[in-house]
Amino acid sequence: MNDMRSLERDVDTNDVKIAAKGVQVFYGDNHAIKDVDVQIDDKTVTAFIGPSGCGKSTFLRCINRMNDTIDVCRVTGDIHIDGEDIYDPRVDPVQLRAKVGMVFQKPNPFPKSIYDNVAYGPRIHGLAKNKAELDEIVENSLRRGAIWDEVKDRLDAPGTGLSGGQQQRLCIARAVATEPEVLLMDEPCSALDPIATAQVEELIDELRQSYSVVIVTHSMQQAARVSQKTAFFHLGNLVEYGETGQIFTNPVDPRTESYITGRIG
Amino acid sequence: MTDASLNSPDASRPAKSLTHEDARTKKRNASERRFRMYGVAAIGTGLFFLLALLTAILSAGLPAFKQAVVEVPFTLTQEEYDEAEKALLKTGVYTEYFITSLSSTMDAEGVEIEFDKKAVERLLGKVGGELRTYYRENEDDLGAPIAFELAAASRVDRYLKGTFTRDDLQAGNRFFMPEDFDLIDAMREAGLVKQVFNWNFITGVDTGVDNPGGAGIGASVLGSFFMMLVVLVLSLPIGVAASIYLEEFAPKNRFTDFIEVNIANLAAVPSIVFGILGLAVFIQFAHLPQSAPLVGGLVLTLMTLPTIIISTRASLKAVPPSIRDAALGVGASKMQAVFHHVLPLAAPGILTGTIIGLAQALGETAPLLLIGMVGFVARYPETFVEGFFEPNSAVPAQIYNWAARSDAVFTEKAWGGIIVLLLFLITMNTIAVILRRRFERRW
């Protein structure tokens, strides 16, 4: 695959979806994220890259407040989605997470049927009035997850019985079933083989039509292939953020250059 | 130059063959063989003791499930019935009828022996009364041949089982005379003696020392049942709710740490302490009825709670956090994540823990002694509610009670009671295993 093709890729819109300002994250005494400012565009794939432990996943988990579930974690600073402060005390994280879907590093389908995996989100949010509507949501989500054709004959089979790549696509289908506006993906391909990875990447590109996608990845090739914008994190700092083509071909910061050329990380 | 080159193999070392064990390998292999042998020896010892225990229990307890009966064919005509009902000592007349029938039956089998009414009553109890009761209730059977099965007295039973011999009989025993042995032998020779399953042991109630053979474990099984109901209804919801709160919702601070340590400690508190606590709190302070299964159940609930909480927390902990993340990630609330996803996955573990906790409570005796559940209970509760409030015993307490009595028949009953208790425990543990197998899911 030609990485350079990202050079010609243009960005459709420049509406800001997520605006983070002065975000600091502490795990107990450990200062994990140091003063990160970033503006993530709507209908764009944004990649977070950086060496292990640089805080990219932590920052991702701030966007849907999954860090709230960790007792020792403390977040300061502002993150706005569509102009609303998501750390406002009046914001219910449950509502936020319906709007900001998440796909995890390890495929984690519920140990239930494929149908129930996808239907769970719409059910708890009351998105379907009746069974027929729910069926439709499930089918559409599985189609968007590019897994419909493989599972349409066995929707009652357990989701945990699928292969790793299928499970991850099922998880993506589950995430899009709740009609989120932002989709966060935490290394979605790290447990997948190259073929499944290619399928998921194709899917990410399609999802860009309707969502703002933020993807954390360890693979710089993947970042170059799927994203329009890239942010490079290092030791809790956002070192550089810009157009993917520019980051990979003409980075401003020497640390970015060292990382993408393989000298650090 | 790297450090690795410092450790390069010494050229002077002799080459070794892989097919030849060197001294070190030999030593290692020998120690592994030794360890395996220790393991086999340990398991063998355990199995030996288990086998010895089971043999002892079964050989001593199984006779309690068998009862010797004397089967005598008997026919009563309408005239004989009318005549007997007119007599002054009605049951005495019935006894005479029975003796006539018994003699003729034995004569027909070619066995000749002289015996009197007293001897029959010593061996088979109040025969006349039994016959009269039967015919007064079943007048249709008059004139038809009936095979009466009469339970033999406990000494007869033991004589037939070989645990009571002619040498054991002490002179002056009014309940048993030396000539009675001859009568039993004669009846046995005539083929009248049978061994049947002793249903009375399962369904009966405790009896006094004058009738050890009639004692049954039924009432105390019911007592245990009502206690287990109380324990289940109280400890399962309280235990599971407490564990879910502690494991999923409670903040981790000194206070919850303190609670956690205390729960672990409570599980190790001797059961007699719970017994005295129950006596003080439930009976002396709250004035709940003494010896009632309700109080027994409350005390056992206190004992079972830590067990259930610990096993529930362990099975909640065993649910991978990725499932919680997945649920929260699609916008489920914390409670939805717990009740829709975590709890169903933890359920087999919780059920197993609960059943094992219940089994533990079922076998507990010490706290029951303190709240007075070892009394003599000779009747069943009449209603469901009475089952909780009326004085009753429990299986282990009943066993303790029987074992403490001097008559050897009661000792046999105690062993039989142990078998009943073990059957219940094995059944409960089997259910636990089956539930675990059935609902266990992999992720």
Interface residues (C-beta under 8 A of the other chain):
Chain A: N64 M66 T69 D71 V94 Q95 R97 A98 K99 G101 M102 V103 F104 K106 N108 P109 F110 P111 Y120 G121 I124 H125 T160 C171 R174 A175 A177 T178
Chain B: P251 K252 P320 S322 I323 R324 D325 A326 A327 L328 G329 V330 G331 A332 S333 Q336 H340 H341 L345 R441 R442 W443
